[in-house]
Amino acid sequence: MASETKINIDIFKSVTRAIAYSEDLDIMSNHLSQMLTAGLDIKGCAIFVLNAVTEELEILASFGLSAKYLTKGPLNMPKSITETFQGKPVVIPDLSEKITSLQYPEEARKEGIASIVSLPIVHLSEVIGVLRLYHFEPWTVSDQDLESLQILAGIVGLAMTYTRFHNAVHAIAEVVGHTFQVELTAKLGRR
């Protein structure tokens, strides 16, 4: 169980650039999950959005995980690493030990997952999603990497919020522009 620092400045720059230069949340999330998986040399990564109504995590993007694992069942907020929903990062360094906070521990083991890092994606003190990293071997995350991952999760939260606002503004502009065009056409048609 190595606890050496894995996140260097090159990984951090690549990930933040992918977030900063994307207007499409799906593309940005997919790039982010691929970069984190490759950069950290881990099994996989998943980014989830919290559905506040159902209290379930909905998959936004993933890389390195099988479809079978991703569709094993709903991830319920009260059952799936609950500390994450209280805004705390959670490191499960070794799944071979008895884990009570994991909703589907047997499915994780069958997937070849030996450790999990679960980070809240927070915006304005509200958990809006979860960033999860899955390793194929036991993993003790260094304090520096955990801090870096929390910063990246915060940036993902900002990007998610920005993208939602951006898309909403463009949709409103489209409707307003279309309405203005129809009204203008109608006025010109009356002359």
C-alpha positions as CSV (number, residue, x, y, z in Angstrom):
1,M,0.0,0.0,0.0
2,A,2.0,2.9,-1.3
3,S,1.1,6.4,-0.1
4,E,3.5,8.3,-2.4
5,T,2.1,11.4,-4.1
6,K,0.7,10.6,-7.5
7,I,-0.8,13.9,-8.5
8,N,1.9,16.1,-10.0
9,I,1.6,19.5,-11.6
10,D,1.3,18.0,-15.1
11,I,-1.7,16.0,-14.1
12,F,-3.3,19.0,-12.4
13,K,-2.7,21.2,-15.4
14,S,-4.1,18.7,-17.9
15,V,-7.2,18.1,-15.8
16,T,-7.9,21.8,-15.1
17,R,-7.4,22.6,-18.8
18,A,-9.9,19.9,-19.8
19,I,-12.4,21.5,-17.4
20,A,-11.6,25.1,-18.4
21,Y,-11.9,24.6,-22.2
22,S,-15.1,22.6,-22.4
23,E,-18.6,24.0,-22.6
24,D,-20.1,20.5,-22.8
25,L,-20.5,18.8,-19.4
26,D,-20.6,15.3,-20.8
27,I,-17.4,15.8,-22.9
28,M,-15.6,17.5,-20.0
29,S,-16.6,14.8,-17.5
30,N,-15.5,12.0,-19.9
31,H,-12.1,13.6,-20.5
32,L,-11.7,14.2,-16.8
33,S,-12.5,10.6,-15.9
34,Q,-10.1,9.3,-18.6
35,M,-7.3,11.7,-17.5
36,L,-7.6,10.8,-13.9
37,T,-7.6,7.1,-14.6
38,A,-4.5,7.3,-16.8
39,G,-2.7,9.9,-14.8
40,L,-3.1,8.2,-11.5
41,D,-2.6,4.7,-13.0
42,I,-5.8,3.4,-11.4
43,K,-8.6,1.0,-12.5
44,G,-11.2,3.7,-13.2
45,C,-13.1,6.8,-12.3
46,A,-16.7,7.8,-12.2
47,I,-18.4,11.1,-11.9
48,F,-21.9,11.1,-10.4
49,V,-24.6,13.8,-10.2
50,L,-26.9,13.7,-7.1
51,N,-30.6,13.6,-7.9
52,A,-31.9,15.5,-4.9
53,V,-35.5,14.1,-5.4
54,T,-34.6,10.4,-5.5
55,E,-31.5,10.7,-3.3
56,E,-29.7,8.6,-5.9
57,L,-26.4,9.1,-7.7
58,E,-26.8,9.2,-11.5
59,I,-23.8,8.5,-13.6
60,L,-22.5,11.4,-15.6
61,A,-19.2,9.9,-16.9
62,S,-17.0,6.9,-16.2
63,F,-13.8,5.3,-17.5
64,G,-12.3,1.9,-16.8
65,L,-15.4,0.3,-15.2
66,S,-17.6,-2.3,-16.9
67,A,-21.2,-1.7,-17.9
68,K,-22.2,-4.6,-15.5
69,Y,-20.6,-2.8,-12.6
70,L,-22.1,0.6,-13.5
71,T,-25.6,-0.9,-13.8
72,K,-25.4,-3.1,-10.6
73,G,-28.3,-1.1,-9.0
74,P,-29.1,2.3,-7.8
75,L,-26.6,4.2,-5.6
76,N,-28.7,5.5,-2.8
77,M,-27.4,8.5,-0.8
78,P,-28.2,7.0,2.6
79,K,-26.4,3.7,1.8
80,S,-23.5,4.6,-0.5
81,I,-20.5,6.0,1.5
82,T,-22.7,8.4,3.4
83,E,-19.8,10.6,4.7
84,T,-19.3,11.8,1.2
85,F,-22.7,13.4,1.3
86,Q,-21.8,15.3,4.4
87,G,-19.0,17.0,2.4
88,K,-16.2,14.7,3.6
89,P,-13.7,12.8,1.4
90,V,-13.7,9.1,2.1
91,V,-10.8,6.7,1.4
92,I,-11.4,3.0,1.6
93,P,-7.8,1.8,1.3
94,D,-8.5,-1.9,1.2
95,L,-11.8,-3.6,0.2
96,S,-10.5,-7.0,1.5
97,E,-11.3,-5.7,5.0
98,K,-15.0,-5.6,6.2
99,I,-16.5,-2.4,4.8
100,T,-19.9,-1.3,6.1
101,S,-20.2,2.0,4.3
102,L,-20.1,0.5,0.8
103,Q,-23.5,-0.3,-0.7
104,Y,-22.2,-3.0,-3.1
105,P,-18.9,-4.4,-1.7
106,E,-19.2,-7.8,-3.3
107,E,-19.8,-6.3,-6.8
108,A,-16.8,-4.0,-6.3
109,R,-14.6,-7.0,-5.5
110,K,-15.9,-8.9,-8.5
111,E,-15.1,-5.9,-10.7
112,G,-11.5,-6.1,-9.5
113,I,-11.7,-3.0,-7.3
114,A,-9.4,-3.1,-4.3
115,S,-9.8,0.4,-3.0
116,I,-12.1,3.4,-3.5
117,V,-11.7,7.2,-3.0
118,S,-15.0,9.0,-2.8
119,L,-15.0,12.8,-3.0
120,P,-18.0,15.2,-2.7
121,I,-18.6,17.6,-5.5
122,V,-19.7,20.6,-3.7
123,H,-21.1,23.9,-4.9
124,L,-22.1,26.7,-2.4
125,S,-21.9,24.3,0.5
126,E,-24.2,21.8,-1.1
127,V,-23.2,18.3,-2.3
128,I,-24.3,18.1,-6.0
129,G,-22.3,15.0,-7.0
130,V,-19.6,12.6,-6.3
131,L,-16.2,11.9,-7.8
132,R,-15.1,8.3,-7.2
133,L,-11.7,6.8,-8.0
134,Y,-11.3,3.0,-8.1
135,H,-7.9,1.3,-7.8
136,F,-7.1,-2.3,-8.7
137,E,-4.8,-2.6,-5.6
138,P,-5.0,-1.4,-2.0
139,W,-4.2,2.3,-2.0
140,T,-3.3,4.7,0.8
141,V,-3.8,8.1,-0.6
142,S,-1.2,10.7,0.4
143,D,-2.5,13.8,2.2
144,Q,-1.3,16.0,-0.7
145,D,-3.1,13.9,-3.3
146,L,-6.3,14.0,-1.2
147,E,-6.1,17.8,-1.0
148,S,-5.5,18.0,-4.8
149,L,-8.4,15.6,-5.5
150,Q,-10.7,17.8,-3.3
151,I,-9.6,20.9,-5.2
152,L,-10.3,19.0,-8.5
153,A,-13.7,17.9,-7.2
154,G,-14.5,21.6,-6.3
155,I,-13.5,22.7,-9.8
156,V,-15.8,20.0,-11.3
157,G,-18.6,21.4,-9.1
158,L,-18.0,24.9,-10.5
159,A,-17.8,23.5,-14.1
160,M,-21.1,21.6,-13.6
161,T,-22.8,24.7,-12.3
162,Y,-21.3,26.9,-15.0
163,T,-22.3,24.5,-17.7
164,R,-25.9,24.3,-16.5
165,F,-26.2,28.1,-16.3
166,H,-24.5,28.5,-19.7
167,N,-26.9,26.0,-21.3
168,A,-29.9,27.7,-19.7
169,V,-28.8,31.2,-20.8
170,H,-28.4,29.9,-24.4
171,A,-31.8,28.2,-24.3
172,I,-33.4,31.4,-23.1
173,A,-31.6,33.5,-25.7
174,E,-32.8,31.1,-28.4
175,V,-36.4,31.3,-27.2
176,V,-36.2,35.1,-26.8
177,G,-34.5,35.5,-30.2
178,H,-37.1,33.3,-31.9
179,T,-40.0,35.2,-30.2
180,F,-38.5,38.5,-31.2
181,Q,-38.0,37.3,-34.8
182,V,-41.7,36.1,-35.0
183,E,-42.9,39.4,-33.6
184,L,-40.8,41.4,-36.0
185,T,-42.0,39.3,-38.9
186,A,-45.6,39.8,-37.8
187,K,-45.1,43.6,-37.5
188,L,-43.4,43.8,-40.9
189,G,-46.1,41.7,-42.4
190,R,-48.9,44.1,-41.3
191,R,-47.3,47.1,-43.1
